[in-house]
Each structure stands twice: as C-alpha cells, then as structure tokens.
Amino acid sequence: MRINIAPKHILDKILERKRKDEYRPEGVDLKNMLKEILSWANRFVPSESGSILLDDPVLNQDKKKSGLLYFVACFGKGSGTLVETTLPIDLGIAGRTYTSGKPYISKKVKEDDNFYSAIDKKTKFQTKSIVCAPIMIKGVTIGVIELINRLHHIDYDQTDLQLLKIFAEYTSTLIQNSLDAKRFGELSIRDNLTGLYNDRYFYDRFTKDVARAIRRKAPLSLLFLDLDRFKEVNDTHGHLAGSRVLTEVGSILFESLKGAPSSTAARYGGDEFIIILPDTPADKASGYAEGLRKTVEGFVFLERRYPGGKAVKIKGQITSSIGIASLSENNPGRSVKEIRDELIKKADSAMYASKQDGRNRVTLSR
C-alpha cells in the first residue's frame, strides 16, 4: 500500500501550533509516524482509501477564524493529488467531525447531506462510505483520521469506529510527544526572560554563520545593542519592572526580525543583546540598526499592568546604543573562531563608542 505524505514544509507549518508563551518547535518530521498510523489503521479496518487531515493553527489558532484542514497523509486511488491541498474546516464529513469533535459514520454518502463530492472529482474516486474520528490534543480538536469504502462488501460499524478512535488517540499522543520533545529542546537554548536565544546558542549559531559567509564569500553583519539608562528603571520601579522591560525588548527584537528568517537575536547578558544578520552588508545593517534604535526610542514600556507590577508608561527614557561589525572580504590564514571573536569584539567596541558619544545612536566599526 502506497501512502502519500505531505512535504516537510507543510508538516512544519502544521506543528506551529502554540500558546502565546510558547515557541515554535522546529524540524519535527512526522512522515514515518503518519505512514505507520495509516498503515495499521488499514490493517485493522481494511479500506480502499484513507487520510489524515490536520488543521492550520496559524489561521485557526483561536478557533474563531475560518481555518483549513491539510491532507498530510493519504492512500488509495488519486490520493497523490491530495497531499498539499486543503479543505475548509466547515465542509464535508471531515469538516463535520472536526468542528463537532465527534466521530462519524456514513454508510451511504450519496444520502448524506454532509458529504462533499468535490474531493472525488479531484481524485477521480468514488466514495461510497466513510468512517471518521477526531484527533484531539488536551481536549482541542486538531484534525481527523478517515477511512473510505470498507473492503469485502462490508459496511462500517461501531467496532470499526472504535478502532479508528484508538488510532486517532495514538496520533494525538505521538504529535503531543513530538511537540513536548521539541519544546524541551527549545528551553535549553532560549533565555527564559526574553524568549530570545541565549548566549550559548548564539556562539554556536554565529560560528556556523561566519563559516558559511567565508565559504560563500557572502556578507555578514553583527549588531551589539545595550539599553541606555536601564538601571534607572530598576532603581525607580524595582527589579520586576526591569525584568518586564527586558521581556518587552525581546518582543521588539523578535518582531523586527520577522522578515529575516535566517537572522538570529540573542540576549547576551544583562541588558545587552546581539543580532546576527547573515547576507547583510554594513550599509544594510546600519539601516536596520537605525530603524531598531528609533523603535526602542519611541516604544512605551510598561504601558500595561504586568504580574507583580502596575502600568507606568515609560517613553523616551529607555533608548539603545548599537554597535555594528561586518565581515571583511580578506581573512587569510585566520580560523573561523578568530574571525568570529574579532567581529564580536568590534561590535562590542562600536557599541561602547555609541555610549561615549552620547548614547541612543548607531556606530559602525571601522
């Protein structure tokens, strides 16, 4: 039996589901897992066709927006045309099962008002009967598993439905375990206050980025950012307020890099932050740094109440001094580590020059 699986970028998108305080689990590959689940489901309930559909958490995170179900694993006639396609969550028997969170049997789909015939037209397949069960994580439906046309001229019955529910539960458990494993891995490389990467991850990432830039003769820039007058916040409003400010700075940096997926922002220590900008020459990095400086300068910190503190609306007091260092074209006889450390030192020195020249400015290392 050939099982068609959606490509990795679709599966990664599916696994972007998260709470607001959690981080995306990167690189979870579900291919073998999904193949095994459908294969075993078909062994216990032999059918002509079957699919696993998972929702789009980006569009449907709060269950208020109209979302989509992705065909992530399929077998049977024409199933190769289904992977990478979507089905609105309010259409078909799969949609009914997803929205209701309840299993469903349709012994004669031609007499079923919930049946959606467009999929048959796409696959040139004739659906006669369907059994479908929801896939749930912590009480929230995230998708469905369905089997189509019971073999041996037998109608689907409650025993088949119970078996399919077991495979749905097995699917949800495996997905949850994969997510938990990745989130645990994220905790080891993330700063728990800002949500940015920590310095340990930064050194590993920057070493690889420098090696790549040298190998490809590509530009690379490094930004060193230090908050101005941050100590005054701690002295005036307390350390809880200071911690909240750092969290908000983390959010600013995270938002500023949304359009640059290859870039990396990390908390270097205290109120110092460092940003890697691959494929970015000095002039472009300067433009980005100036925009970031203005954003920090104009941001209203502690605008809302936070755990253990009250809103104080700090604007204009907290600014940033930024230093930039860019990779030079000539690096004969030097190791990647030597070049890496020199860039960090230059960016750090340029940041201190910004401090000495009056703060709230960008300095490019020479």
PyMOL commands that set and color helices and strands:
alter all, ss='L'
color gray80, all
select helices_A, chain A and resi 8-14+31-44+57-60+79-81+92-100+109-111+118-123+158-187+199-216+230-237+239-256+282-298+336-356
alter helices_A, ss='H'
color red, helices_A
select strands_A, chain A and resi 3-5+47-55+68-75+86-88+104-106+130-137+140-150+220-228+264-269+272-278+300-301+314-315+319-326+362-364
alter strands_A, ss='S'
color yellow, strands_A
deselect
rebuild
show_as cartoon
